[in-house]
């Protein structure tokens, strides 16, 4: 079994010209260590802007275009790393682990949601998943 611990998870946020990254506040409110968070930007100009605004975060120059950036992110990390990709505009989450019985998680915390999500990924032999913004809470 893989060593799945919350501290081993990499939170990646691809962002482009959205200089108020709301997801950082969400992660902070759930006590995610800054060392686990990576902002991926498109070019040197974006890098400078984000680095000035968020000097304490890891900022990686990737590529332009969301699909291309997500592929870049997958290749950036090692195959055995646990990566969760998050949109840059998340302000809250409702955590549901969709299983055959579609039972909501018992503890509504980011840590519980992510660890249970990765446990499900391991069962399915997948090692990356993401969180996206939606108006539909279900």
C-alpha positions as CSV (number, residue, x, y, z in Angstrom):
1,X,0.0,0.0,0.0
2,X,1.2,3.5,-0.8
3,X,2.2,5.9,2.0
4,X,-0.9,8.1,1.8
5,X,-0.7,10.9,4.3
6,X,-2.2,14.4,4.1
7,X,1.3,15.9,4.4
8,X,2.4,14.1,1.2
9,X,-0.3,15.6,-1.0
10,X,0.6,18.4,-3.4
11,X,-2.1,21.0,-3.9
12,X,-1.6,22.5,-7.4
13,X,-3.5,25.6,-8.6
14,X,-3.1,26.6,-12.3
15,X,-3.9,30.3,-12.6
16,X,-3.7,32.9,-15.3
17,X,-4.4,36.6,-14.8
18,X,-6.5,36.0,-11.7
19,X,-4.3,37.8,-9.2
20,X,-6.7,37.2,-6.3
21,X,-6.3,33.5,-5.8
22,X,-9.3,32.7,-3.6
23,X,-8.3,29.0,-3.2
24,X,-5.3,30.1,-1.1
25,X,-7.7,31.4,1.6
26,X,-9.7,28.2,1.5
27,X,-6.6,26.1,1.9
28,X,-5.3,28.3,4.7
29,X,-8.7,28.0,6.5
30,X,-8.2,24.3,6.5
31,X,-4.6,24.5,7.8
32,X,-2.9,23.3,4.6
33,X,0.9,23.9,4.9
34,X,2.2,26.5,2.4
35,X,4.9,24.0,1.5
36,X,2.3,21.7,0.0
37,X,0.9,24.4,-2.3
38,X,2.1,25.1,-5.9
39,X,0.8,27.9,-8.1
40,X,1.4,27.2,-11.8
41,X,1.5,30.3,-14.1
42,X,2.0,30.6,-17.9
43,X,5.1,32.7,-18.3
44,X,7.8,35.0,-16.8
45,X,5.5,38.1,-16.7
46,X,2.8,36.2,-14.8
47,X,5.5,34.7,-12.5
48,X,6.7,38.2,-11.5
49,X,3.2,39.4,-10.8
50,X,2.3,36.4,-8.7
51,X,5.7,36.3,-6.9
52,X,5.2,39.9,-5.8
53,X,1.7,39.2,-4.5
54,X,2.4,35.7,-3.0
55,X,6.2,35.6,-2.1
56,X,5.8,32.8,0.4
57,X,4.3,30.3,-2.2
58,X,6.0,28.1,-4.7
59,X,5.3,29.5,-8.1
60,X,6.2,27.4,-11.2
61,X,6.3,28.7,-14.7
62,X,4.4,26.2,-16.8
63,X,2.6,26.8,-20.2
64,X,-0.3,28.8,-21.6
65,X,-3.7,27.2,-21.8
66,X,-5.5,25.2,-19.0
67,X,-5.4,21.8,-20.7
68,X,-1.7,22.3,-21.6
69,X,-1.0,23.5,-18.1
70,X,-2.7,20.4,-16.5
71,X,-0.6,18.2,-18.7
72,X,2.5,20.1,-17.7
73,X,1.6,19.7,-14.0
74,X,1.2,15.9,-14.4
75,X,4.7,15.7,-15.9
76,X,6.2,18.1,-13.3
77,X,5.7,15.8,-10.4
78,X,7.0,12.3,-9.9
79,X,4.6,9.4,-10.7
80,X,4.3,8.4,-7.1
81,X,3.3,11.9,-5.9
82,X,-0.3,12.5,-4.8
83,X,-1.6,15.6,-6.7
84,X,-4.9,17.4,-6.2
85,X,-5.6,20.1,-8.8
86,X,-7.8,22.9,-7.7
87,X,-9.4,25.8,-9.6
88,X,-8.1,29.2,-8.5
89,X,-11.5,30.6,-7.5
90,X,-12.7,28.1,-4.8
91,X,-14.2,29.7,-1.8
92,X,-15.9,26.7,-0.1
93,X,-16.5,23.1,-0.7
94,X,-19.2,20.5,-0.1
95,X,-17.5,17.2,0.2
96,X,-19.2,14.1,-1.1
97,X,-17.4,10.9,-2.0
98,X,-19.5,9.3,-4.8
99,X,-19.6,5.6,-4.3
100,X,-22.1,3.0,-5.3
101,X,-24.3,4.1,-2.5
102,X,-23.5,7.8,-2.8
103,X,-23.1,8.4,0.9
104,X,-21.8,11.8,2.1
105,X,-18.5,11.8,4.0
106,X,-19.1,11.8,7.8
107,X,-16.5,14.5,8.5
108,X,-16.9,17.6,6.3
109,X,-13.2,18.6,6.3
110,X,-10.9,19.2,3.4
111,X,-8.4,16.6,4.8
112,X,-11.1,13.9,5.1
113,X,-12.4,14.7,1.6
114,X,-9.0,14.5,0.0
115,X,-7.8,11.4,1.8
116,X,-11.0,9.6,1.0
117,X,-10.8,10.8,-2.6
118,X,-7.3,9.4,-3.0
119,X,-8.2,6.1,-1.3
120,X,-10.9,5.8,-4.0
121,X,-8.4,6.8,-6.7
122,X,-6.0,4.0,-5.5
123,X,-8.9,1.5,-5.7
124,X,-9.4,2.7,-9.3
125,X,-5.6,2.8,-10.0
126,X,-5.7,6.6,-10.5
127,X,-3.4,9.0,-8.7
128,X,-4.6,12.5,-9.5
129,X,-8.0,14.2,-9.1
130,X,-9.2,17.8,-9.0
131,X,-11.7,20.1,-7.4
132,X,-13.6,22.6,-9.5
133,X,-16.0,25.4,-9.0
134,X,-19.7,24.7,-9.6
135,X,-23.0,26.3,-8.6
136,X,-24.6,22.9,-8.2
137,X,-23.9,21.6,-4.7
138,X,-24.9,18.1,-5.7
